[in-house]
Amino acid sequence: MPARIVAFSGNTHRPSRTRTLVEAVAAELSRLRPIDLKVYDLVDAGTAIAVAGRSALPLPAARIVEGIESADALIVGSPVYKGSYAGLFKHLIDFVAPEALVGKPVVLTATGGGPRHALVVEHSLRPLFGFFSAQTAPTSVYAGDAEIAEGRIADEIVRARVAQAAAELARLLDAAQGAVAPTALPVAAAR
């Protein structure tokens, strides 16, 4: 049975580099195992997500939250704004029930204007999903302006990290589904 994967890009427009990155991880994962993929962008939530309670979410936003909660695994990405993940990305994640992500395998990705934004994944996204007790893949993927061009990953190191993160997600899915015990994976090339 294919694993249900939700790829969520915290971007307010399409096309976006963030969507390119989460889709690249999903495409690599689909090479490794059968998946049932749903891809959402923050823009899919609609313009009326500035509500205080989950029951007030517009239907498109509620469907994204429900998709995140019911997925077997997540691939999440946010553009970096002023040194952190996007505020509306966080706002939507705030509606996710904490118990829904306990032990859920997650790959973390981000896009930004340059190398100084790369630590956002480790300093912002990883603690956010740690709060939920999600099982984040050891390898995260960050891409700056020059590393994604014309809707494609243009950097060999970023492509290697995408492949590594997808392989780790496949192993985490197998472990979560009781197929195998988690084991160490080879480390991707560092910059």
Long-range contacts (C-beta under 8 A, 24 or more apart in sequence): 1-34, 2-33, 2-34, 2-35, 2-36, 3-33, 3-34, 3-35, 3-36, 3-72, 3-73, 3-173, 3-177, 4-35, 4-36, 4-38, 4-70, 4-71, 4-72, 4-73, 5-29, 5-35, 5-36, 5-37, 5-38, 5-71, 5-72, 5-73, 5-74, 5-75, 6-37, 6-38, 6-39, 6-40, 6-67, 6-68, 6-71, 6-73, 6-74, 6-75, 7-37, 7-38, 7-39, 7-40, 7-74, 7-75, 7-76, 7-77, 8-39, 8-40, 8-41, 8-42, 8-64, 8-68, 8-74, 8-75, 8-76, 8-77, 9-39, 9-40, 9-41, 9-42, 9-77, 9-78, 10-41, 10-42, 10-76, 10-77, 10-78, 10-79, 10-85, 10-86, 10-88, 10-89, 10-92, 11-41, 11-42, 11-43, 11-77, 11-78, 11-79, 11-86, 12-41, 12-42, 12-43, 12-86, 12-88, 13-41, 13-43, 14-41, 14-43, 15-151, 16-41, 16-79, 16-111, 17-79, 17-111, 17-143, 17-145, 17-148, 18-77, 18-78, 18-79, 18-109, 18-110, 18-111, 19-77, 20-148, 20-151, 20-152, 20-153, 21-77, 21-109, 21-110, 21-111, 21-141, 21-143, 21-148, 21-153, 21-162, 22-75, 22-76, 22-77, 22-109, 24-153, 24-159, 24-162, 25-75, 25-107, 25-109, 25-141, 25-162, 25-165, 25-166, 25-169, 26-75, 26-166, 28-162, 28-163, 28-165, 28-166, 28-167, 29-75, 29-166, 29-169, 29-170, 31-166, 32-166, 32-167, 32-170, 33-170, 33-173, 38-67, 38-71, 40-64, 40-67, 42-86, 42-88, 42-89, 42-92, 45-88, 45-92, 49-88, 49-91, 49-92, 50-91, 54-95, 57-95, 61-92, 61-95, 64-92, 65-92, 65-95, 65-96, 68-93, 68-96, 68-100, 68-101, 69-96, 69-97, 69-100, 69-101, 70-100, 71-104, 72-104, 72-105, 72-173, 72-176, 72-177, 73-104, 73-105, 73-106, 73-107, 73-169, 73-172, 73-173, 73-176, 74-101, 74-104, 74-105, 74-106, 74-107, 74-134, 75-106, 75-107, 75-109, 75-169, 76-106, 76-107, 76-108, 76-109, 76-125, 76-129, 77-108, 77-109, 77-110, 77-111, 78-109, 78-110, 78-111, 78-120, 78-125, 79-110, 79-111, 79-112, 80-110, 80-111, 80-112, 80-113, 80-117, 80-120, 83-117, 83-120, 84-120, 84-124, 85-110, 85-120, 85-124, 85-125, 85-128, 90-128, 93-128, 96-132, 98-131, 98-132, 98-133, 100-132, 101-129, 101-132, 101-133, 101-134, 102-132, 102-133, 102-134, 103-133, 103-134, 103-135, 103-176, 104-132, 104-134, 104-135, 104-176, 105-134, 105-135, 105-136, 105-137, 105-169, 105-172, 105-173, 105-176, 106-134, 106-135, 106-136, 106-137, 107-136, 107-137, 107-139, 107-140, 107-141, 107-165, 107-166, 107-168, 107-169, 108-136, 108-137, 108-140, 108-141, 109-140, 109-141, 109-142, 109-143, 109-165, 110-140, 110-141, 110-142, 110-143, 111-142, 111-143, 111-144, 111-148, 112-142, 112-143, 112-144, 112-145, 113-144, 113-145, 114-144, 114-145, 115-144, 117-142, 117-144, 118-142, 118-144, 135-172, 135-176, 137-165, 137-168, 137-169, 137-172, 138-168, 138-185, 139-164, 139-165, 139-168, 139-188, 140-165, 141-165, 157-189, 157-191, 160-188, 160-189, 161-188, 163-188, 164-188
